[in-house]
Amino acid sequence: MVVEAALVLPMFMFFVIFLIYIVQMTLISTALQSTVSDTVKTVAAHMYPVSLAVQANAGGNGTSEGTPSTSHWEIPKLSLSDWVSKYSDSLPSPAKEWITEAVTTGEEPLQQLKNQTVEAVLDPVVKPMMKPFMPDRLLDYDRIHVSNVHIPNLKIGTSPYFGIEVNYALPIRVPFLNKRIVLQAKAKERLWIGDTGEGGDDSGNGDGSENGAIELLEKPNPAVASKQAKVKVKVEPGASAQLSVYYKSGQSTAKYLGWKTADSNGYIDWEWNVGFNTTPGTWLFVVETADGQRIEVPFTVVARSDS
């Protein structure tokens, strides 16, 4: 009986600890998603006073390009530095401090926020916004890292969305494997600034490239691990676009991704090798043009068959 108890008790204790860990992980995941969602909603809601200030300012400068109505507000073509210097006082905390601090470092780091997942750049700028919404008893501030931020396009008004993606490294590693468990959460919200016309007016030429829009022509269906994958899009002739691929482990560093320039017909294609150890599943690739147009497309990765 003693031998049986010595064999069964460790397994039973391990099972109980595993259940406790699953419950704790679920609570952390829920709290993380709630924190990200509340942060994004707060920023999106606080943009409306800024839009009113901009609209009032534009109303006194003449109507040479058409008078904006209260139901259709066009985002003015201001640089972010000019926008903040004129209208940051209309923003409540913490959005005011976040935008002011970010812009003081210059325009170039703000563009990097859109195109790179560099924690060293994103964390100091975005994490302070999340802290007021973070339950201290469940989440550790130092374990949260911002992996991506979607910045609204304030120049042409075609992408009035703000989004955040974060990772959270759990304090306990996988038993015996000693691998980290990382939770992910993301949220995106449309700015509360009225209609900016991003949906178009159905007056395009039918080829998907009106006003710089991106038309997806080809994608992996499915992508196979350790084999080549291809994405082809159509944009305006001569325009530049970037392809970023995101797997479970994060952004891909494969060759032949990144920025390319469209040919005379507007076509761009990327072809890269899907890693042998890429986890099968549904992942995401993002195509973004230099003027802020962006599409996010899910695609499936399957394991290579040796047969």
N, C-alpha and C positions, 0 to 999 in steps of 0.2 A: 504493500500500500504506500509506503514511504517513497519507493522508487517511482511509482505511477504519479504521485503528487508532485514529485520533483520534476517530472517531465511535463505534466499538464499545466502546473501553476505558471511557469514562465510564458507559455503560449497564451494562457488566459490573460495575464497581465499585459502582454504585448497587444492583444486584441482590444482590451479596454483603453489602453493608452492611444491606440490607433483611432478609436472612435472619438475620444476626447480631442485629438488633433484634428480630425475631420470637422468636428463641430466648430472648433476654434478657427480653422481656416475658412469656413463658410462665413462666420461672423466678420472676419477681417476682410474677406472679399466683398461682402455687402457694404461694409463701412467705407471701403475704398471707392466703390462705384458711387455711393451716395455723396462722398466728398467731391469727386470729380464732377458729378452732375450739378451739384449745388454751386460749385465754382463757375462752371460754364454758364449756367442760367443767370447768375448774378452779373457777370460781365455783359452778357447779351442784353439783359434788362436795363443796365445802366448806360447803354449806348444811346438810348432814346433822347435823353436831355441834350446830348451832344448834337444829335441830328436836328433838334429844334433850334439850337443856337446857330448851326451852320445855315439852316433854311432861312432864319431871320436875317442873317448877315447877307445871304445871297439876294434876298428880296430887295435890299437897298442899293444894289449895284447894277440895276437895269435888267432888261429882259431880252438882251440881244440874241440869246440862244433859246428862247422859250421860257415862259414863266412856270415854275414848278407848282403843282397843286398840292394840297394837303394829303391827297391819296396817292401821289406818285412823287417821291422825293429822289432826286438824283444825287449820288455821292459826289461832292466836288473833287476836282482833280488837284488835290493838295498833297504835298509830301507829308510823311508822317511827322517830320520835325515841325513843319508849319502848323499841322493839325493840332499837335500837342501844345505848342506855344500859345495858340489862340484859344483853345477850347478845353484844356485840361482842368480848368477851374470848375467846369460844369460836371465833372465826374466825381461821384462820391468815393470814399475809401472802401476797399483797398485798390479799386481800379485806377484811381488817380495816381497813387504812388507807384503802382506797377508800370504804367505807361510812361510816366515821367522818368523813372529810373532807367527803363529800357532805351528810351530815345536819347538820353544823354550820352550813351556809348556810341551813337552814330547809326547811320542807316544800314551799313553793311551787316552788323550782327543781327539786325532784325530780319534781313533776308535769309541769313543762316538759320533762323528759327524755323523757317518754312521748308528748307531744303535738307537739313541735316538733323540727325538724332544724336546730338552731342550733349550729354548730361552736364558737362562742365559749363555749357552756355545756357541751357534751359533751366536747370535747377535754381540758380540764384534769382532768376527773373520771375518764374512762374510759381515756385513752391510757396513763397510768402502769401500769394493770393489764396492758396488752399488751406493755410493754417487755421483761419477762423472757423472753417467748416469741418475740421478734423477732430474726431473723438479721441482724446488723449489716452483713454483707457484701452483702446483697441489698436490704434495705429501709432507706430513710431515714426516721428517726423524724419529722422535720418535715414530710414529704410526706403522712403519714397523717392523715386527718380523719374523725372519727366523725359519721355522718349520721343515725343513729337508734339508740335503745336501747329494748329491751322490758324493762320492770321488772316483776318478779313481783308479783301482787296478794296482799299479806300479810294483808289484812283479811278477805276472804271466801273465799280459797283456791280460786278458780275459774280462775286463770291462773298456775299455778306454773312459769312458764317465764322464762328469762333469755336475751336475744338481743342481738347487736350487729351493726350494719351500718356498714361503713367505705368510704371512697374513698381512692384512692392516685393522685396526679397524677404521671405519668411525666415524667422530666427532659427528654425529647425531644418536640418538637411535630411535627405532621403537616407534611411538607415542602410548601412553596409556599403552604399554607393557613394555617400558623402557628396551628393550633388545638391545644389541649391534648388529650392522651389520658388518660382517667381510668379506672382499673380499680376494680371494685366487688367486695366480698366480704361475705358475711353468714353468720351461724350462730346457731342457737337450740337450747337444750338444756333439758330438763325438770329442775327441781331434784331432787336426790336426797333427798327428804324423805318418801317413801312415798305412799300413796294419799290424796289430798285431796278426793276425791269430785267432781272437776271434770267427770267424764263423765256425771253425773246418775244417777238411779235409775229412769228410765223411768216416773216417776209424774206426768209433766207433763200438761197439758191438751191436748196435741197441736197447739197452734198455734204452737209454737216460741218462745213468750215466757215460759216458766216460768223463775222465778228470774232474770229480767232478760235472758235469752238473746236474741240478735239473729237474726231470721229475714229472710233476703234474699228479697225478692219480685220485684225487677226490676233488671236491669243492662244496660249497653250490649252489643249482640250483632249486629254489632260497633259500636264507636264510629267515627265518620267525622270526619276532620280538617276543621276550620272549621264543624262543625255541632254541634247541641246533643246532649248525652248525659244520661241520667237513671238515677239509682239510687234504689230504694225499699226500705225495710226496715220491719219491725214489731218494736217493743219494748214495754215496759210503758207504759201510758198515762201521759202527763205526764213521762216520762223524757227526758233530754237525750242526744244522740248527736252525734258529730263524724265528718265524712267527709273523708279526706285522699286525694289522688290523686297517684301517683308515676309519672312518665315517665322516659325515659332521662336527661333533663337534671336530674332531681330532683323535689322536691315542687311540685305545681301551685299557682299563686297566683291561679287563676281566681276570679271572683266567684261568690257563692252557694254556695261550699263552706264547711266549718267546722261550728260548733255549731248545732243546731236542737232544738226541743222537740216531742215527739210529741203528736198530738192525742188526743182522748178515746178513740179506738179503738187507739191505739198506733202509728199510721202516721207515717213521716217520709219525705219525698222531697227529693232534691237534683237540680237541673238546671243544668248549666253548659256553657259553650262550649269545645269541644276546639280548641286553637290550630291555625292554618293550617299552621304549621311543625312540628307534632308528628310525631316519627319513628314511622312505622308499625311495629307489633310487638305483643308481649304485655307489658302493664304491670300495675300493681297498684293497687287502691284498698283503703283500710282504713276500716272503720266501728268506732268505739269509743264506748262509753257512759261516763257519768260515774262509774259504779261499777266500771269496769275490764273489762267485757265487751268482746271484740274479735274481729273476723273480718277476714281478709285474703283478697281475692278477685282473681284474675287476670282481665283483660279484654283484648280485642284492639282495636287501633286500625288503621284502614286509611286509605289516601290517598283524598282526595276525587276522584270521577270527574266529569269535565267533560261527559261524554256525556249 
